[in-house]
Amino acid sequence: MKVYLLLLLYIVQCIGYIWFLKGFFPMKAVIQEEGDPHYIGNYQLPDPKFDKLIFMVVDALRSDFVFSDHSSMDFVHSLLNGGKALGYTAYSNPPTVTLPRLKGITTGSTPSFLDAILNIAEDDQSSSLSKQDSWVKQLWKSGAKVNMFGDDTWTKLFPEFFNKVDGTSSFYVADFTEVDNNVTRHLNHELQNAKDWDCMILHYLGLDHIGHKGGPNSPHMLPKQEEMDQVVRTIYSKHLLNNPNTLMILLGDHGMNEVGNHGGSSAGETSAGLVFISEQFSFHSDRAVPLEDITNSYQFLDVIQQIDLVPTLSGLLGIPIPKNNIGKLIPGILSLYCEHERKSLLFQNAYQLKRILEEAFGRELNHTKDDSSDFYLLSSLFAHSVEFEDEESIYAFISTAQDYLMSSYSDYNYFNIYIGFILFLLCSLIVLADFIFSVQRKTNADKLIQLIILTYSVTMHGSSLVEEEHQTWWGLLVLFSLFSYFLLIDIKVQYKYWNFFAIMALLRLMRAWNYSGQKLNILSVTKTSSLLQGSSISIWSIGILAYCVVLNDISRSFNEHSVGFRTFITSMSCFEALSSVLAKLIGFYSTAELFKIPSLIRFILDYVTAFYKLDEWKDCVIPLLRLSFAIYAITNALAMLRSVLDRSSNQIFPGLLSLFNLFLLNQTKLENMGLLVCVILVQRLVCRLWRHSTSPSYLFTYNLLFQNFSFFCMGNTNALSSIDLSNSFNGLRSYDMIPVGVLTFISNWSLPIIVSLGSLQLIKISASQSYPIEYLIRLKLLFNMFFYSVAGSSLLVSCFNLRFHLFIWTVFSPKLLFFLSWFGLHNLLVDFLFGVAILITI
């Protein structure tokens, strides 16, 4: 099959996969009506306890940041211990990213996994809650004035409900200070003019950004907690102290894991802090904060569902509970009410949940003795609560209804799922037939390759195997390497044994660099990168070594050109590397105390700051990175122009590849730069050993194994929380989805990209009369499609078969998205496009 036909087939296969995702991640069906109070006998909606609300969200405020003995929020501690506040650990349902969590804490519903995807699309309007019931909408309907300052995700969700708004982008993670100062600067005016608002929403992003850049143990973390604590102190002293009818809620929308990311289901990511604050309160607790978290479970004080905030807040403000809420009233808050009022609120919650259950079952929740199902159990509990009207029975029904709805509240579009799967499977069968026809001569290597692909496909059906996928690639790569040694034992290559030993040693070093995986990654302390981070000398020595290796490659790759041109390109690349190193230096030392920074480094950074006529070191990062990008663009343009003028297009690819390697190195985390050196060395050794291999698919398999292995060596996993955003804003002053998306992909896939491009170079070297380069390029593309077709089909079958599995949203759904990135981005952009580029330049 011709290359263009393979490309067409690939596009159709991508459409089928995305169609499957469209059915698997549908927009959840919701009740579009607004909530209304239920009148049950003598039980009516009680009068509101509060007439004003200050809703303060501190993004990624993990429970220990508020309640533990490592917390710096001393004023909040004093309020909790003094009875003026009530604290909880609030469980945040995955996916633990901002947009779905804000949906949860305003509507009381569990978010769909699609919300995690829409979270990155700042201009997306499909996630709007304008037509869905929420306490924000209920306040707006009641005539309340709602002001919002902070994360502009709120304006995406509620575009028409705010009286005053000042939003900031939630994705510019390089900003720790201005993003919060933009919120705090409104406080004094708003507190002095409290008559101008009934609800004030504050959403601070700095703490979350610090987590993404430096983790929860960053030197910036405790000062940021103190800053948030000071905000609470300001609000309390200037407003709450003299306005007992104002309720303040301090909460995190989610937590973070031990590397500062979120999106998954680990204890740190799902454990958010929640504090109710009011001068009305006079709670007494036997557990004084701060508390010690001996078990590292992040479970402090009482643990509730985060969505329980919604019916509780509705009751406190005297507004109807949102229609789609599946939260339950928080027992501790109910102590503010008398018995009759408590029963009234519980009945409001019970009847509202009853309506959702009836929508789910498709019939009224009547007591039917013939049933022996969940319907019968829920009907019995509801009938019992109505009959006896005691708090215990009403709350038993509410709790059981919540458990049922949270475990079964999913909606699949089976038509789209079937269409997408059939389309993907048909394309896979065509690819399989073409692959079998193209690879007619079956060797032992080919049989092993098929066994490897089959083995990987089987791992798609186990949750632990998906979570610990790095173990699979490590095992398969070692097995294949050992087989390679015996396969090539008769091939005479100088220092063959030492080369093979060096390859295995480098692979083992890469394996230990970042202990990947979702189960042991956070707890591991034996990582090479962690040891390196303990010494600035070691980490920077390896970083400089990486730059030297890449710059040497650039100089060697332009040997065929004139000395002057080679010197010019190499010099320009040195300037590109220098500007990137200076930006990384600023980022590395910006968290250090001044006296700990070497005097030479201080002199250099001061000189750079003076050169750009700026005030602080950090202000130089963007100009330096933009200079780096500009030099890269210029050197590439000149290299291509020179090849056209000299009519030497067949010699340009090595040069462009080495220049691109430098660009990728600039986008790689400082801690992982040593991995790039390992990858380049392994590729050189592989090229020396296996350029004489008689089986082309043998080279393709090693490339495929090495690609995936290197991806997990960077510390990546199949969890959304492992996506690294630290280089996603290089050179950008604000959030822009397309360049941020490109930089995010490049920084997280930098090593696999290097491996893939290096294999293309090896293919060009290995071309011969038996295997012309056109045949090798086509066969490589076909081989990749064969792998992704078999693995993708297995993954789709697994996700459909396990669609009601406990881990479908936390394990298998993220894997679907990561597979799309491999199949839809890496395979197309790197393997297809660059493969065709080589074909053109020969």
N, C-alpha and C positions, 0 to 999 in steps of 0.2 A: 504494500500500500504506500502511495506517495506521501511525502511529508505534509503537503497541504491537506490531504484527505485525513491524515492522522490529526491534524490541528482541528479540522471541522468536527471530527468524531469526538475529540476532546471537549470542544465547546458544547456539543450536545450533551455530553456526559456531565459537564458542570451544571448545565441547566437542569438536568434530572436531579442532581444532588441538591441544588438549591430549592427545587420544587419540593423535594422530600422535607427539607428543613422548614419550608413554609407551612407544611402540614403538621410538622412535629412541634414547631414553636408558633402556634397561632396566637393571635390577639385574643385574650380571654374574654368570653362573653360575660357581660355584667348587666345588672339591673340599672336602667338609665333613669329611673324615677328618683325624686328626692325623698329622704326619710321624713316620716311624720310621727308624732307621738301617738302611742297606743293608750287607749282609755280602758282599763280593765277593772270593772266594778268601781270600787272606791279609790283605786290606785291611779293617780294622775301624775304627770311629770312634775317633780318637785321644783320649787323656785331655785334659780341659780345661786350657787355659793359665791361666784365671782362675776364681775362685770367687765374685767379687763384681763388680757392674757399677754404675757411676754414669753415667746417661744424661742428659746436659744438652742440652736443646733451647733455643736462643735463636731465637725466632720471627723470620723474615725476615733471618737472619744471612747476608748476601750474602758471597761469597767475598772481595771486596776489604776488607770490614770486618775480616777476620782476617789476610789475607796481604799487603795492599798497603802502600805507604809512607805512605798516609793513615790507616792503622789505628792505634788507640790501645791495642791489646791487646799490650802489650810483654812481659808475662810469658809469654803463649802463644808469642810469637816466641822467647823464650829457651828454652822447652822444645823447640820445633822445631829450633832451631839447636844445642841441646845433645844431640840424639838421643833425648830422652825422649818425643818425640811425632812422629807421622807425619801429614802434612796432605794433603788432596785438595780439588779443586774437584768437587763432586758435582752431576751434572746431574739436576734435578728435572723429571720429566715433567709437562707441563700436564694439567689445570688446576692452577696453582700457588697453591692455597689450602690451609689447614691440614688439614682433615679428609681429603681424598684423599691428601695427602702423608704424613700419619701412617699411613694404611693402607699406603702404599707402603713406608715404612721399618720397618714391623712384620711385614708379610706377604710382602714381596718382589714383590708383584704390581703391575701397572699399574692405576691407578684408573680408574673409569668417570667420564664427564662428569657423571653424575647426582650424584656425590659433591660436586661444586662447588655444586650447588643445595641439597643437604641440609646443606651446611656452615653455612648461615645459620639453620637450624631447630634451635635449641638443645635443644628438647624432643623432637626426632625420635629414634626408637629403631630405625628400619629400617636404620641404618648400623652397628649393633652388630656387633662381630667375635667375639661369644661363641661362635658355632658355626664360626668360620673359624680355620684354623691360623695361628699367629703365634709369634714368639719369646717374646712376653709370656705367651701361653698355655702354651708349652712349659716356661717357667720355673715357672709356677704348678703345672703338672702334676707337675713334679719335686720339689715341696715347698718351693720357694724363696719367701721373703717379699718381696713387691714393694710398695714405698711410692711414692706419686705426689704431687707438689706442683706446682701451676701450672695451666695451661690445662685447663679442665674438658672439652675435647674428648676427652681420654683416658678420662674416666669414661663418656662416651657410647659410645666404642668398646669399652671393657673394663669393663662395669659390675660384674663380680663377681670380678675377679682381684687386686684391690689389698688389701693388709693394712692400710694406712693411707693416707688420701687427704685432701687439702685443695685443692679446685679453685677457680679464679677464671674469670670470664667473659672470653672472648677477644674480645668485640665492643665492649667499652666503651673505645673508642680515645682518649677524652679523658684517661685515666689513664695516666701515665708511670711513676709511682713506687710507689704502693700495691700495684699489681698484681704488681710484682716483690718488694717488701718482704715480701709475704705468702708468697713462696717462700723467700726468704733467711732469714727468721726461724726456719725449721725446721732450718737447716744445723747450727748448733752442737750442738743436742741429738742430731740423727741421727748426726753424725760421732763424738760421744762415746759413742754407744750402737750401734756398728756391728754388734754381735751381733744386733740386733733386725731387721736387714734383709739381704737378699742382693742386691737390686736397688733402686736409688733413681732415680726418674725426676724430673727437674726441668725444667719448661717455663716459660721467661721470655717475657713478652709485651711488655714496655715498649719494646724497640727497634722492634718492628713498629708499635706505636701511634705512636711518634715519626715513623716513615716516613709513616703515613697523614695525620698532622696537619701535618707540616712538610717532608717529603721527606728524602732521604738526606743532604742538606747542612744539615739543621736544626742550630741551635746546641746542641740537646740530644743530638745523635747521638754525638759524641766522648765526652762525659761518660758516656753510657750504655755505650759500648764499654769504657771504663775500669772501670765498675761490674761488667760481666760478666767482665772480665779479673781483677778482684779476687776474684770468686767462685771462679774457677778456681784462683787462688793460694791461697785459703783451703782449698779441697778438697785441693789438692796437699800443702800444708804440714801440714795437720792429719790427713790420712788416707793419701793415696797414697804419701807419702815413707816411711812405716813399714809399708805394706801392699802389697808388690809383686804380690800375687795379685789386686789390684783393678784393673779396667780402667775408665778414664773415656773417654767419647765426648762430644765437643763438636760440635754440628752445628746448622745452620739447616734448617728444614723446606722453605724456599724462599728466594728472594731478593726483590728489589723493583726496580721500574724507576726512572727518574730523577725521577719525581714522587712516589715513595714508595708506590705501589700495587702490587698483584700479582694474579695470576689468569691472566695471558696467557703468551706464549711468547717474550718478548724475552730477550736474553742475560742481562740483570740479574736477571730474575725466575726464570730456570731455573738460575742459577749459585749454589749454596749452598756454604757452607764446611763442611768435615768434618775433624775432628782426633781421632786415637786417642792417648791419653795413658796411660802406665804407667811405673813405675819399672823394670819388666823390660826396657824397650826400650833399645836402643843403636844406633839407626839413624844412618847417616851420609849426608848429602846435599851435593851440590855447589852447591845453590841455597839461599843463605841468605835468610831473610825478615827484614824486609819486602821485597817486590818491587814494581817499577814496572810498571803496566799501560799500556804505550805505546799499544796498539791499542784500549783500552776494550772488550775482549772478556770481561773477568772470568775469564779462564782462567789460573789460577795452579797451579804445581806439576803433578802428574798429574791428568788428568780422568777420572772414573769415572761410572758410573750410580749414582744415589743408592740404588737398590734393591740394589746389590751389597753394601751394608752387611749385609743380612739373612743370606745364607749365610756371610759372613765372621764375623759376630758369633756365629752358631750354632756354627761350628767352634771359636771361641775359648772359648765357654762349655761346649762338649761336649754340646750338645743337638741333636736332629734338625733338619734344615732344614725350614721350613714347606712344606706340600704345594703351595701355589700360588705359591711363589717362582719368579721367572724371572730373578733376579739371579745373578751369577757371583762366585766368590771373588776377592778383591782380591789381585793378584800380590805387592804389597809386603808384605802381612801374612803371606803364605805363607813368607817367609824365616825366620819364627820356628820353623818345623818342619823336621825332617829329611826326607830324600827319601821314605822309606817313608810317613811321616805325610802329606806333601803329596799323594802319589798317593791315599792313602786319602780325604782330604778332597775331592780333585777327583772321585774316583769317586762319592762321596756326592752331590755337586752334579750330576754327569752323569746318574746313575740317577734322581735326583729330576726333572730336566728331561725325561728320556726319558718318564717317566710322563705329564707334562703334554702332551708331543707326541703320545703315543698317544691321550690324551683328545681332542686337537684333530683328529687324523686319523681317529679311530675304528677303529684297528687297531694291531697290535703293530709296533714299529719294527724290522722284520726287513729284512735286505739283500735287495732284489729287483731283479735286473738288468733286468727288463722296464720298470721305471719310469724316466722321464726328467724327474722333477719334484723339488720341494723334498723330498718324502718320500724319494726315492732318494738325494739328496745327504746328508740327515741320517742315513739308515740306513747309508750307506757310512762316514761319519765316525765314527759310534758303533761300528760293527763294527771299524774300524781301531784305535780307541782301546782296545777290549777286547782285541784281538789282540796289539798291541805294548806296551801298558801303559806308554807313555812320557808324560811330563807335557805335552809339546808337542801331541801328538795328542788327548789328553783335553781340553785347554784349547781346542783348535780346535773340537771338537764343542760344548763349552759355549758358546763365543762365537757360533758359527753358530746354535745353538738359541735363544739369547737374542735375536739379531737377528730371527730368524723370528717368534718369539712376540711381540715388541714391535711388530712391523709388522702382525700379523694378528690380535691378540687382541681382537676385538670381537664383540659379540653383539647382533643386531637381532631384535626381535619383529615379523616381517613382517605377521602378522595384524593387530596394532594399527596398524601403519603404513598398511596398505591401508584399513582401516576409517576411520581418522582422515582420510586424504586424500580418500576418496570422499565422506565427510560434508561436509568443508570445500568440496570442489569443487561438490557439488550446491547448497549454499547460495550459493556464488559465482555459479553460473549463474542462480539465481533473482534475485539482486541485479542481475546484468548485464541480465537481461530487464526488470526493473522500472525500471532506470536509463534504458535505451533508450526505453521507453514514456513515462517521465516527461519526458525531455528530447527533445521531438519536433522542435523547431526548431533545426537544426544551423547554427551560425555558425562563422566562422573561428576564433574563440576556443575553441569547443567542440572543433574538430578539433585545435587545438594542445594542448588539455588532454589529449585521448586519447593524443596522441603523447608527451607528457611522462610519463604514467602507464606507457605501454608501454616507454619508454626506461628508466625506473627499474626496471621489472620485469626487463628484460634484464640489468641490472647484477648481479642476484642470482646469475648463473652464472659470475662471475669472482672469484677470491679477492682479487686486488688491488683490484678495484672495491668489494668489501665492506669491505676494510681502509681504503680511502681514500674512503669514501662521502661525506664532506664536500665533496669536489671535485664530485661529481655534483649535489648540492643547490645549490652555489654557481653552477655553470654553468647549471642549469635556472632558477634564480631570476633571474639576469642576463638570460638569453634571454627569459623571460616578461616581465620589467620593460621591456625594449626593445620587445617586441611591444605592451605596454600603452601605451607612449607613442604609437605610431602608431595604435593602436586608438582612443585618446581625443583624437587631434589636433584633431578638430573640436569637441570639447566645450569650452565657454568656462568656464574656471576662473581666478580671479585668481591671478597669479603661478604659472601652471601650470608653466612651464619651470624656474623656480627651485625649485619644490616637487619636481619630478622629479629635478633635479640634487642636491638635498639628500638625497632618498631613496637615490640611488645612492652618495653620499658616506658616508652612515651605514652602509649595507650593507657598503661596503668597509672601514670602520673596524671593524665587527663581525667581518669575515673575518680581520682581522689581530690581533684581540684575543688569541685563543688559537689558535696554529697546530695544528689538530687533525690526526687521522689517526694510524695506527699505525706508519708507516714513517719519517716525518720529524718527528713531534711532539717526540720526546725530544731530537733534535739541534738543533732550531730555537732560535735565540737572538734572533730578531727579532720576538718577540711583544710586542704593546702592553702586556699585563699584566706581562710581565717588566720592561719599562722602567719601568712605574709602581711596581713593587715596590722599585725602587732608591731611591725617595724616599718617606718616610712622609707628607710634606706632600701630594704629588700623589695618592697612593692614598686618603688620608683626605679630601681635598678632593672627589674624585669620589664617594666614599661619602656624604659629607654632601649633595652635590648630588643624588644619587639619592633620599635621604630627603626633601629639600625638594620635589622634583618630585612624589613620591608623596603627600606631605602636602598639597600644593597641589591635587592631584587630588581628595583626600578632601574638602577644603573646598568645591571647586566642585561636586562631585557631590551635595552636600546643600543646594544653593542654593534648591531648591523648599521646603525646610522653614523653620521659624522661625529667626531669627537666634540665639536662645538655644540651640536644639537643635544647630544647626550648630556653634556655638562650643564647646559641650560635647563633641561627637563629635570635633572637630578637636583639642581640648585633650587628650582621653583618648588619641587616636592619637599625639600628640606625646610623651606619657608612655610609651606602648608603644615608640615609636622610641627614646626616650632609654634605656630599660632595655636594649634590644637593642644600642645603640651602646656602652653601658658594658661589656656582656659581650664585645663584639668588641674593645674597647680592652684589656681584661684579657688576652684571648687574643693580641692583637697584641704587647703589651709584656711579656708574661710571659717571653719568651725574651731580652729585651734586658737589658743591664747597667744597673744603677740610675742611674749618672751620665749615661747617654745618654737617659734618659726626661725629657721637659720637666717642669719643676717644677710647672706647672699641672696636667698629667696626673697626676703623683704625688699632688698635693693632692686631686684629685677621687677617685682610686681609694682613697686612704687614708680619705677621708670616707665613701665607700660601705662600705668594710670595717668602719669603726667603727659605722656605722648598723646594719649587720646583726650587730654584735657577734661578728665572726669574726676569725681570726688572720692569714690571708693573702688576697691579692687573688683568687687562683684559687678560693677557697672561695665567692666571691660570684657566680660565673658561673651556677650552677644556680638560686639564688633570683631573680636578675635575669631569666633567661630564663622562669622560671615566672611571674613578674610580667607579662612581655610576653604570654605565652599567655593569662593571665587577663584582661588588659585587652582583648585581641582578642575573646575570647569575650563579654565584657560589652558592648562596643560593637556587635557583631553582633546580640546579643539585643535591645538597646535599639532599634537601627535597625529590626529586623523588627517589634518590638512597636509602635513609633511608626507604621509603615506600616499595621498592622492597625487601630489606633485611628483613624487619619486616613483610612482606606479609600483609601490611595494606593499600593497594591501595584505599580501600573504604574511608579512612580517609584523603587522601592527598588533595582532591579538595579544602576544605576550606582554607588550608594553602597556596596552590598555588594561590588561588583567592586573599587572603590578600596581598601576595607578589606582585601580579600584580597590585593591587590597589595602592601600594606605587610607583611602576614604572609609573603608569598613573598620579599620583599626581606630580611626578617630571617633567612630560611633560605638565603640566597644567600651564597656566599663573598665576602669583602671585595674580592678581586681582580676579581670579575665583576660588581660592582654597577654599574659604568659601562655594562655591556651592557643592563641593565634600562632605563636612561635612553634608550639608543639605540632599544630596542624600542618604548618609549612614544612617542617622537618619530616613528618610522617609521609607527606606527599612526595617529597624528594626521594625518600627511601623506597617507597612503593614504586615510583617511576623507574628507579634503578633495578628493582627486582623483577617487576612484572610487566615490563614493556615487551617481554618476549613471550607472554602468555598466548597459548593457542586458542583460547576461548574468549571472544569479546565480551560475552555476558558475564564472564568472570570479573572483568574490570568494572563492569556496571554494578555488579552486586557489592563489591567492596566499597565502591563509591556510595551506594545507597545505605549500606550499614554504617559507614563512617559519617555520612551526613547526619543521620538520626542520632548516632552516638554523641557527636559533637554538640548537637542541640541540647541534650540533657546534661552534658558536661558543664554547660554554662550556668547550671542551676535552674534551668527551666523544668517545668512539669506540665501535666495536662490539666492544671487548675488555672482559672483566670487570675488568681492572686499572684501567680509567678510571673506575670507579664511585667517586664521592667520598663518603667516610664522615665528613668533618669536621663536618658539621651533623646527623649521624644521631642524636646523643645529646643534642641541645639540651634542657635541662630535666630530663634523666633521671639518676638516681643509679646505676642498674644496667641490665643488658641485659633488654629485654622485646621479643620479636620483633615484635609488632604495631605499637606506636608507633615502634620503630626502622625497621621496613619502610616505614611511612607517611612518616616524616621523610626517609628515604633517597630515596624516590620524589620527594617534593616538592622536595628540594634539588637533585636531578639533572635534574628536568624543570621547574624553576621558570619559565624563559623560554618554553618551548613552552606551558605552562599560561596564562601571561599573553597570549601571542599568540592562543591559542584563545578565551579569554574576551573579549578585545578584538574578535575577529571577530564574536562573538555580539552584542556591542553595536552593531557596524556593521550587522549584519543587521537589528537592530531599527530603526536609523535609516533604513535603505534600504527598509523596508517601504512598500508603496504599494497602490493599488487593483489594479494589474496583478499585483503579487506580494505578497499578504497574508502576514503574518508566519507564520501556520500553514504556508503552503506553503513559505516559505523555510527554516523550521526542519526540516521533513520532508525537503526537498531536500538540505539540508546533511548531515543524517544519512545519507541515501541515497548522497550523493556520497562521503562518507568510507568507507562500507562498500564502495562500488565500488572505490575506491583500494586498500583493504586486502585485498579479495577477489582482485583481479588480482595485486597484489604478493605476497600470501601464497601464492597458488597457485604462482606462479613460484618462490618460495623453497622450498616443499616439494618441488617437482619437482627443483630444483637440489640440495638436500641428499640426496634419495634417489639421484639420478644420480651424485653425487660422494661417496657414503657411504664409499668406499674411498680417497678422495683424501688426499694427504699433509696437507692443511690442514683436514680435516673437523672436527677437535676444537678447533683453535686459531682458526679463522676462521668457518666456517659454523655450528657449534654455538652459539657465543655470539650470533651474529646471530639464530638462532631464538629465543633468550631475550629479546633486545632487541626483536625484532618482537612478541613476546608482551606485553611491557610497553607498547609503543605501541598495539597492537590491543586487548589485554585490559584495560588500566588507563587509559591516556590517552584513548582513544576512548570508552570506556564512561563513566568517571567525569566527565571534563571535557566532552566533546562531547554525549554522550547526556543525562546527568543535568542538566547546566546548561542544555542546550538545552530540555529539558522544563520546567525551572524558569522560563525566560523565557516559555515558552508559557503557563504558569500565571499569571504576574504581569502579563500584558498586560491 
